[in-house]
Structures are given as structure tokens and as C-alpha cells.
């Protein structure tokens, strides 16, 4: 039988054979198919091992038509390997690269195309070499065992995040739907305490149009880990909605989180005075003595204001701040020193002392507290 009549058959193990089915036999009640392969070999396979005939793809038909025309040379086989690669005929591509190596064993293009690399001047299979040296193949990349363990843990976290995202969105839909299941869905939303749900809940807590913002904010505060507290700190410092911001301040203040206290000190250094005051208000509730030096430095802060031609000031307190005047024509920027009452109040709440707005007195007192005989400054909320 010629090649033109050859067909492709898929086997039970996903393998393939190519040739012509020349006979079907029944032996002891069992059916066998006899194939003459394109290389002339005759084989007999039981019927359960042959899944069926496959229709050849356009690329395979192209290959059959062009195969007799190529030269048995390096250039001929390299050309065919490139053409096969473009048509996703990977087995045929590798076959022609092997033919190149048969003709020219040191051909770099063919060697690298088959996954070889040079080590100590010798061509070796990179995948085999790396496996022998403890590397593991995962999603198209080589990993050392420790890094792969970290990557798989990351993938597991991402998978759990995705599952929680799907579940929370479904519960929200049910809770808003008004069915008899709405109450149970709402209770389930309120009870979420899994750290793997933090990413999704943080997104909803930051969404100004989210009807369940407070629910998700409360859940984050109850979880209490740094990733859960972080979005609440952001709301303390940057949220425009006064009620939401005050709720965030209360939640962070009740968290007793030393991480939150450290994060809030960034707000004390803000160029926006309202942000400084918001940070101080939350720190007053947290009462963490470790932030005393940053509070002392923030008793007075420097900010840029706009002074108008009529003497009015635009204090730059937009973005949810306390407001100010809009300057008229001829406005110009000017730096002013703000005396921050909420920073002073935070120091008083934490220390039980009151040195007013005197940074010098606060610093002198703080230096004295470093004496070993003085007890901890931390007070219960």
C-alpha cells in the first residue's frame, strides 16, 4: 500500500500509528486489527487497543506532500523543522532536527532546538542535567525544591482567594435578592473570618458604592492580621466619607494592633494636615508607646497653603479634610506650621502626661522614660 492511502489511528494510550488497516481477524472470540505501517512493518492489535481512525489535519497533509521533496541535507532538514514548528507538528520538527544532528553532530541550531546545552564543552540534555541536579519542572520553568514549595504555596493561596471571591459574590447576591435565604446569606457574610478571604473583602471595603462596606470592614478587623488591618489603615488616612472613616478609626483603635500603630506613623509625615490628624486620632485609641517619638515629631508639621490676594487661605484640606477657603485671584503658595491638637491629645492618651505643644519638654520627658527603673508606658484602652 502506498503512502497516499495511509491513515492515522489513535491507540488506547493516546499514541498513534500510521498506515493501512489490511485485515480484521477474530481469534478465540477476540477481534484483532492488522495494520501495515508506512515503514512496511505489519502489526496486529486487539480492538480495545485501537480507539479509532483520526482525520489528518491540514498541516499533516501538507507534511506528507512536501516530505518527498526535501533534500537530505542540513539546510533541507532545518528548513523542514522550521516549517513544522510553525504548523505545530512537533514530532516531525524534532525528527528533522535529529536528522540534522545525524549529518552534523555539532550543529548548534539543531542541538538547542532539541533542548541540548553545552556544559564543560559537551552537549547534554538540559532537562536531564537539571533533574539530575535536583531541579524540578513546573509550568514551563525549572525550580529548586525550596522555591517550588514557595511557588506552590502561592498558587494555593491564589486558588483559595479565587474560591472566596466567588463565594462572597454569591452570598452578596443572595443577601441583596430579598429571598427567604437572604438572612442566612447575610449572617454567613458577617461570620467570615478566614484570612484567605481578606483580599476580596478588602476590595469591597474600599469600594465606595459597596452596600456592605461596614460588614467587610468589621470582618477585616476581627481577622486582625496585618493584611486584614492594612485596608482599614488606608481608610483611616484616605477615606472621604466621614462616617466610613470614623468607623475605620474606631475599628483600628479597638484592634490593639502594634502593626497598625507602626503603619499609621506614615500618616504623621504626610504633606496633608488632615491625614496627620486622622493618624493621630487612631493612634490615641491604640495607645501604643512605641510611636511616641513619631508623635512628638508631629506636634508641629509643615504644610503648603495657598494665600489669595484678599488674604484668604486655601489650606489644602480637601480629600475629606476639615475644609478651608478658596483663594481668589493672585493666589500664591506658602508654607505654614500647623500646631496639631490631635497629636498632642494622642500623646496625652498614651502617656498620661501633658506637656502641651512643647516638643522640647516631650523629648526630655521621653529620654527620662528610658531609665530601667521606669515601667512600661503601655496602658489598657
N, C-alpha and C positions, 0 to 999 in steps of 0.2 A: 504494500500500500504506500503511495507517495505522501509527502508532507502535506499536500493540499487537502487531503481527506482527514488529517489528524484532528482530533478533538481533545478537549481538556476535561478531565474528570476529577472531582473533588473526593478525597478519601475521608474516612471517619475521623482521622486525627488532624484534619484541616490541611493535610498535604495534598499535592496534586500529581497526576501523571498525564502525559500527553501521548496520544497515539490513536489507534483504531481498535474498537471492540470487534473482534473477529468471530466470537462464538459465545454461546451461553450453554452451560452444561449443568446437569443435575446428577450429583454423586451421593448415593446413600441418603436421598431425600433432601440434600442441601444444594442450593443454587450457587454456581460459580460463573464468573465472567472471565473470558480470555481476552487479553489485550496484546496487540503488537505495538510496542512503543516506537517512537520516531527514530531511535537508535538501533532498531531491529530486534531488540530483546522481546521475547514473548513471556508474559506472566499470567498467572491465574489467581484471581482474588475472589473470596466469598462475597456474596451480595451485600452482607451487612457492613462490609468494609468499604463499599463504594456508595457515596452519598448521591451521586448523580453527575450528569454531564453539565459542564459550565459553558455558557456562551462566551466566546472570546471577545475581549474588549477591542475597541478601535486601535488602541496602542499595540495590543498583541498581534493584530492583523498587520499593522504597519511593520512590526518587527519581522514577522515571517516573510513579508515581501522584500525587505531590504537585506536580510541576513545573507542570502547567497551573493549579494553584490559587493560585500566589503572585502578589502584586502587583508590577508593575514600578516599584518604589519603593526608596528607600534602606533603609527598615525591612524590606521584604519580602525583598530580596536579602541583607541582613545576617542575617536570621533563617535563611534557607536555607543561607548559608555556615556558620553555627554548627552547624546540624543535619548538614550534610555532613561537617564536620570531626569531629564525634562519631562518625560512621559510617565514617571513613577514606576518604571519597570526595574525595580531594584535588583531582583535576582539576575536579570540579564545584564544590568550595568556591572554588577560585581563579576560576572562571568568574563566580560570583555576586559576588565581591569586585570583579572588573573591571567588572561592571555597576553597582556602587555608584559607582565612580570615574567611569564614564560620566555618571552623573546628578549626582554631587557630586565634582568633581576634587580637592577639598581634604579629603575625608573621611579623618580620621586613622586610624580603626579599619581601614578597607579598605587604606589605604596601608601601614600597618605589617604588616597581615596578609599582604600580598604581598611583604614584605621591603624596603619603602622606608624610608628615614630622611631626616631634614632636615639638610642641610649648607648653610650660608650662606643659609638661608631657602628652599632649593629641595628638592623631593622628588627623591631619587636612589635607585637600586637599590643597597642596601648591599653586596651581593656583588660587583657590577660595580665599584663605587667602590674596594672593598678590593683587588680583584685589580689594578686599575689602579695602586694604591699599594703593590704588592709583597707583599700578604698572600696566604697560601695556605690553602685549606680542607682540614682533615684531621680526620676523625672528629667532625664536627659543630662544630668550633671553628676560629677564624681564628688563624693563626700568622705571625709574621715568620720569614723564612727561617732565621735563626740558631737561634731557639727550636725550630723544627720539626726541625732537624737534631739537636738535643739530645734532643727527644722521640722521634724515630725510633731514635736510638741506645739510648735507654732501653727502647723496645719490643723492639729486637733482643736486648738483654741479658735481658729478661724471657722472651723466647721461648727463648733458649739455656738459661736457668735451668730452664725447664719441661721442655725436652728432656733435660737432665741428670738432673732429678728422676725422670723416667720411666725413664731408662736405669739409674740407680743402684738404684732399687727392683726392677727386673727382675733385675739382677745379684745383688742380695741374696737374692732369692727362689730363684734357681738355686743360689747358693752354699750355701744352707741346705737345699736339696732332696735332697742326697745322690745325685744322678745322676752319670753319668760326666763331666758338664760342670761339676760343682761346683768342681773345682780350677782350671779355666781361668777361671771367673767370679770366683773369689777372687783370682787373680792380676791380673785386669783391674781389680777394685776397688782393689787395692793400688797399681796403676800410675797412677791418676787424678791428673793434675797441671794440669788446665785450670782457670784462675781462674773460668770460668763455672760450675763445679761447686761452688764454695765455699759458696753459700747452702744447698744441700741437705746437703752434708757437715757443715756447722756445725750444722744441725738434728739430724742423727743423733749427732754428737759430744756434744751437750747432753742427749740422751735417756738417762736413767738405765737404761732397760730395753733399750737397743740392744746386741746381742751383738758388734757390730763397732766399738764406740766407739774402741778404740785404733787400728784401721786408719784411720778417718776423721781422728782427731787427728794421726796421723803424716802423712797426706796434706796436711792443712792446714799443718803445719809445713814440709813440703817445698815447698809453693807459696810460702809466706813473705811474701805481700803483707799490708798492714795488715788488709784484710777477712778474710784467712785466719788471721792471728795473733790477731785480736780475740777469737774464741770461746775460744781457748786461754788467753788472759789471764783471761777470765771464769772458766774452770775453775780456774785457779791461785788466784784470790781467793775463789771462792764454792762450789766443789765439796765435797760432804760425804764422798764416798767417798775414803778416804785414798790408796788405790793409784792411782786415776784422777788425783787432784790432784797426787800426786808425779810421775806420768808427764807431766802437763801442765807442771809446773815444769821438768822435765828438757828437754822439747821447746822450751819458750820460752827456757830458758837456752842451748840449743845453736843457737838461731836467729840469734844475733848481731844482733837487730833493735833498732835505735835507737827505732823506733816503739813496740815492746813496752816498752822501758825507760821511755819517757815515759808510756805508759798505766798501767804498774804504780805510778807515783808517786801515782796517785789512791788506791791501796790504803794507802799510808803515812799518809794523812789519815783513814782510816776510824775510826769510833767503836768498831769491834770490834777488840780487840787481836790475835786470831788472824789477821785479814785483814792487819793491819800486818806480822805476822811472815811470812806467806806471800809478800807482796810483796817483803819484804827478802830472803827466801831465793832467789827467782828473780832479783832484781837482783844478788845476789852471783855468780850464774853468768854473767849478761850482762856484768858489769864495764864498764858504760858510765859514764865520768867525768862526763857531763853531769847525772847525777842525784845527785851528791854533796851539793849544798845541801839537797835534799829529804830525803836520808838523815840528814844532820846534824840537821835539824829533828825527825826521827822517832826519835832516840835515846831520848828520853823522850816518852811520849804519855799523854794524859789520857783515862781511861775511867770510865764509871759502873758501879759494882758494887753488889750487894745484900748488906747485912750483916744477919745474923739475930740473934735475941735471945741465942743462945748464943755469939755471936762468929764463927760460921761465915760464909764468903763465897760468894756466887754471882757468879763473875767474868764471867758473860755470855759464856762461851767455847763456847756451843753452836754448832750450824751447822757441825760439822766442826772445832771448835777443840780445845783441849787439855783441856777439861773444867773442873770446879770443883765447889764444894759448893752444895747447895740450901739456902737459908736456911729456918730454922724460923719459928715464929710471931713476930710483931713485927718482921718484916724491914723495912729501910729502905734507900733508895738513897743511895749515897755516891760521890764522885769520888775516884779514886786515880791516882797517877802510876806508869806502867809503865816499867821500865828494860829496853829491848829488846836482848837479846843478839844476835839475828839481824840487827838493823840495824847494830850495831857490827861484826859479822862481815862484813857486806856492804861496809862502809867499808874494813875491813882488806883484803878481797879485791881491791877496786878500786884502792886507793892504795898498798898495801904498807906503810902506817903503822898505828900503833895508839896512839890517844890515849884508849883506854878509853871511858868514858861522859861524858867532859868535852866538852860542846858548845862551850865557850869555846875549848879547845885545838884542836878540829877546825876551828872557824871561823877562828881565827888562822892556822892552817896553810894553809887553803884560800885565804885572802886572799893569802898569800905565793906560791901557785902561779900567780897571775895575772901574775906578773912575766914579761916577754917572754923572759928567758933560760932559763926552765924549759921542758922539753919536754912533750910530750903525756902525759897520765896514762893513756891507754888502754893496757891490757895485753892480750896474747893470752890467750884462755881456756886 
